Amino acid sequence: MFAATLRRLTVPMAALLFLAAAPPPVKTQSPGFYRMAVGGFEVTALHDGNLRLGTQLLHGIDASAVPPLLAREFVDTNEKGVATSLNAYLVNTGEHLILVDTGMGACGGPETGHLIENLKAAGYRPEDVDAVLITHMHSDHACGLSKDGVRLFPKATVYAAEAEIAYWLTTSAGDPAAERKEAVQKMFAPIQAAGALKGFKPGAVLFPGVTTLDTHGHTPGHTSYLFQSAGQSFLALGDIAHFHAVQFAHPDVTVDFDSDQPTARQTRKALFDRLAKEGWRFGGAHLPFPGVGHVRKDGDTYTYVPVEYAPLP
């Protein structure tokens, strides 16, 4: 009799369990930062957002060969193009807090411009940054420097290659790039007004353990930044590769944004060779977030090997 009574009680209770609803989906992503150690330096990848890039921007490959390459890597692609990350890198050397590139800032839509909120989520404030290193002056790398004439990293000195400064921050009569240059000059106006812009020549050592590498071709003064500490290295690439599923397998392929296509091609191949030979970790501005990994050389092609999630030592 007790067992029959228990059955009568437990059946309705079980039914109630099936009727209970799960909590609603959160619908927000985790904060966009990833941290790692490079010797005594702490490197934090920061996510600014995502763009969609159309594959028609690619040069040097038959259009029919591109979809299989994207499918092989399970790349997120739709009618608007290929999902493309905007990444920046924050390096704490113990003496300096250095930011490589600043993202799209207010120059893009709601999918971009999230660098500062992710920098804060990572435990820092914009006013903590004392140096900003610009790989090149395209808007998705430099527009986050200022907004409405106000510096967004108020205590930072901004560094860029002399060739990049000479090209973007001067305009001559009849310059075909005058409109693009005007937008760049607006971004840099408050930095220049504060006397906070410094140029450098290729190969310059900006701080102990921080060396500039000339990687021009994408733009006239495009620069990558090599961070070295306690025998370990990390290279902030900038825009050496935009379509990872295509350009590692086919390093000859360039993009429409490359101002000097032959040089951009040569620079990419030479840098991929060096990365594979040296075994350096690197961070790519447009590789899937956090954009950090290694290059392995496979004959005449290369393979991008992404970093694995790991705790800090």
C-alpha positions in Angstrom: 0.0 0.0 0.0 2.9 2.4 0.8 4.5 1.7 -2.6 1.2 2.4 -4.4 0.8 5.7 -2.5 4.4 6.7 -3.4 3.8 6.0 -7.0 0.7 8.3 -7.0 2.8 11.0 -5.4 5.9 10.7 -7.6 4.3 10.6 -11.0 2.8 14.1 -10.8 6.1 15.4 -9.4 8.0 13.9 -12.4 5.5 15.5 -14.7 6.2 18.8 -13.1 9.9 18.4 -13.7 9.3 18.0 -17.4 7.2 21.2 -17.4 9.9 23.3 -15.8 11.5 25.8 -18.3 15.2 26.4 -18.8 16.5 29.9 -18.1 16.5 32.1 -21.2 19.6 32.2 -23.4 22.1 34.8 -22.4 22.8 35.9 -26.0 26.1 37.7 -25.3 29.6 36.5 -26.0 32.4 36.2 -23.4 34.7 39.3 -23.1 37.0 39.5 -26.1 40.4 39.1 -24.7 43.0 36.3 -24.5 46.1 36.4 -22.4 49.5 34.7 -22.7 53.1 35.0 -21.4 56.0 35.8 -23.7 59.0 35.5 -21.4 58.5 38.2 -18.8 56.0 40.1 -21.0 52.3 39.7 -20.8 50.5 39.8 -24.1 46.7 40.3 -24.3 44.9 39.8 -27.6 41.9 42.2 -27.8 38.9 41.8 -30.1 37.6 44.9 -31.7 34.8 43.1 -33.7 34.2 41.5 -37.0 33.9 42.6 -40.6 32.7 40.7 -43.7 35.1 40.7 -46.6 34.1 39.6 -50.1 36.3 37.1 -51.9 36.2 39.3 -55.0 39.0 41.3 -53.2 41.4 38.4 -53.8 44.0 38.7 -56.6 46.1 35.9 -58.2 43.7 33.0 -57.8 40.8 31.6 -59.9 37.5 32.5 -58.2 36.4 28.9 -58.5 39.3 27.7 -56.3 38.3 29.9 -53.4 35.1 28.2 -52.1 36.7 24.8 -51.6 39.6 26.4 -49.6 37.1 28.2 -47.4 35.0 25.0 -46.9 38.1 23.0 -46.0 38.7 25.3 -43.1 34.9 25.6 -42.2 35.1 29.4 -42.6 32.0 31.4 -41.7 30.9 32.7 -45.1 27.6 34.1 -46.3 26.3 36.4 -49.0 28.0 39.4 -47.3 31.4 37.7 -47.4 33.9 36.0 -45.1 33.7 36.7 -41.3 37.0 38.5 -40.5 38.2 39.5 -37.1 39.7 42.8 -36.1 42.4 42.1 -33.5 44.8 44.3 -31.5 47.5 43.3 -29.1 48.3 44.8 -25.7 51.8 44.1 -24.3 52.8 44.7 -20.7 56.6 44.7 -20.5 56.7 45.6 -16.8 58.0 49.1 -17.8 55.5 50.0 -20.5 51.9 49.2 -21.5 52.0 49.0 -25.3 49.0 48.7 -27.6 49.6 47.5 -31.2 46.8 49.1 -33.3 43.5 50.5 -32.0 40.8 48.9 -34.1 37.9 50.5 -36.0 36.8 52.9 -33.2 33.8 55.0 -34.2 34.5 54.5 -38.0 32.5 51.3 -38.3 29.1 49.8 -37.4 27.9 48.1 -34.3 29.9 44.9 -35.1 33.2 46.8 -34.5 34.7 49.4 -32.2 34.7 47.2 -29.1 38.5 47.4 -28.3 38.2 49.7 -25.3 35.5 47.8 -23.6 37.5 44.6 -24.0 40.6 46.3 -22.8 38.7 47.3 -19.7 37.4 43.7 -19.3 41.0 42.6 -19.4 41.8 44.7 -16.4 43.3 47.9 -17.9 42.2 51.4 -18.7 42.9 53.5 -21.8 44.9 56.0 -19.7 47.2 53.1 -18.6 48.5 52.8 -22.1 51.7 54.8 -22.6 52.6 53.7 -26.2 50.5 52.9 -29.2 52.3 51.2 -32.1 50.5 51.6 -35.5 51.2 48.8 -38.0 49.6 51.1 -40.7 47.1 53.8 -41.0 44.0 52.1 -42.5 40.9 52.9 -40.5 40.4 49.4 -39.0 43.8 49.8 -37.3 44.0 53.5 -36.4 40.5 54.9 -36.2 40.3 53.9 -32.5 43.0 56.5 -31.7 40.5 59.4 -31.4 36.9 60.4 -31.4 35.4 63.8 -32.1 38.9 65.3 -31.9 39.7 63.8 -28.5 42.5 61.3 -27.9 41.2 58.0 -26.6 44.6 57.0 -25.1 45.4 60.3 -23.5 48.8 59.5 -22.1 50.1 57.5 -25.0 52.8 58.4 -27.5 51.8 57.1 -30.9 54.5 55.5 -33.1 54.4 54.9 -36.8 56.9 54.3 -39.6 58.2 57.5 -41.2 57.1 56.2 -44.6 53.6 55.7 -43.3 53.5 59.2 -41.9 54.9 60.7 -45.0 52.3 59.0 -47.2 49.1 59.4 -45.2 49.6 62.7 -43.3 50.6 64.8 -46.4 48.4 65.6 -49.4 49.5 67.1 -52.7 47.4 68.8 -55.3 45.5 66.3 -57.4 46.3 63.4 -55.1 44.0 60.5 -56.1 44.0 59.3 -52.5 43.2 62.7 -51.0 39.7 61.7 -49.7 41.1 58.6 -47.8 44.0 60.6 -46.5 41.7 63.4 -45.2 39.9 60.8 -43.0 43.3 59.5 -41.7 44.5 63.0 -41.0 41.3 63.7 -39.0 42.1 60.7 -36.8 45.6 61.8 -36.2 44.9 65.5 -35.8 44.6 65.5 -31.9 47.6 63.2 -31.6 49.7 65.6 -33.7 48.3 68.6 -31.8 49.5 67.1 -28.6 52.9 66.4 -30.0 52.4 62.7 -29.3 53.2 61.3 -32.8 56.7 59.9 -33.3 58.1 58.4 -36.5 60.8 55.7 -36.8 63.0 54.1 -39.5 62.7 50.4 -40.3 64.6 48.2 -37.8 64.3 50.7 -35.0 64.3 49.4 -31.4 61.5 51.4 -29.7 61.8 49.9 -26.2 63.9 47.2 -24.7 62.7 44.0 -26.3 60.6 45.8 -28.9 61.9 45.9 -32.5 60.2 47.2 -35.7 60.2 45.0 -38.8 59.8 46.6 -42.2 56.9 44.7 -43.8 55.8 47.3 -46.4 53.7 46.4 -49.4 50.3 46.4 -48.0 50.9 50.1 -47.4 54.1 52.2 -47.9 55.2 52.0 -44.3 53.4 48.9 -43.0 55.4 47.6 -40.0 55.3 44.5 -37.8 56.4 44.6 -34.2 58.7 42.0 -32.6 58.5 41.5 -28.8 61.2 39.4 -27.2 61.8 38.5 -23.6 63.7 35.7 -21.8 64.3 33.8 -25.1 60.7 33.9 -26.3 59.2 35.9 -29.2 55.9 37.3 -30.4 55.4 39.1 -33.6 52.4 41.4 -34.1 51.9 41.0 -37.9 49.4 43.6 -38.9 47.9 42.9 -42.3 50.2 40.2 -43.7 47.2 37.9 -44.3 43.5 38.7 -44.5 42.0 35.4 -45.7 43.8 32.7 -43.7 42.1 29.8 -45.5 43.5 31.1 -48.8 46.7 32.9 -48.2 48.6 30.4 -46.1 48.0 27.7 -48.7 48.5 30.2 -51.6 50.9 32.9 -50.3 51.1 34.5 -53.8 47.5 35.6 -53.4 47.1 39.3 -52.6 44.1 41.5 -51.7 42.7 44.6 -53.2 43.8 46.7 -50.2 47.5 45.9 -50.9 48.9 49.2 -52.3 51.9 47.5 -53.9 50.8 44.0 -54.9 54.1 42.5 -56.0 55.9 43.8 -52.8 53.0 42.6 -50.6 53.3 39.2 -52.1 57.1 39.1 -51.6 56.8 40.4 -48.0 54.2 37.7 -47.0 56.3 34.8 -48.4 59.5 36.1 -46.8 57.8 36.6 -43.4 56.0 33.2 -43.5 59.4 31.7 -44.2 61.0 33.5 -41.3 58.1 32.6 -38.9 58.4 29.0 -39.8 62.2 29.0 -39.5 62.3 30.9 -36.2 59.2 29.2 -34.6 57.9 32.6 -33.4 54.4 33.0 -32.1 52.6 35.7 -33.9 49.3 37.6 -33.8 47.5 38.5 -37.0 45.1 41.5 -37.1 42.6 39.6 -39.3 43.1 36.0 -38.2 40.2 34.3 -36.3 40.4 35.7 -32.7 42.7 35.7 -30.8 44.6 35.4 -34.1 47.6 33.9 -32.3 49.6 30.9 -33.5 52.5 29.5 -35.5 53.4 28.9 -39.1 54.5 25.5 -40.4 56.0 25.3 -43.9 54.7 22.4 -46.0 56.8 22.4 -49.3 55.8 25.6 -51.1 52.8 26.3 -49.0 52.3 27.1 -45.3 49.9 26.0 -42.6 48.5 28.3 -39.8 48.5 26.4 -36.5 46.3 28.3 -34.0 47.3 28.7 -30.4 45.6 26.3 -27.9 43.9 27.8 -24.9 46.2 27.6 -21.9 46.5 29.0 -18.4 49.2 31.5 -17.7 52.3 30.1 -16.1 
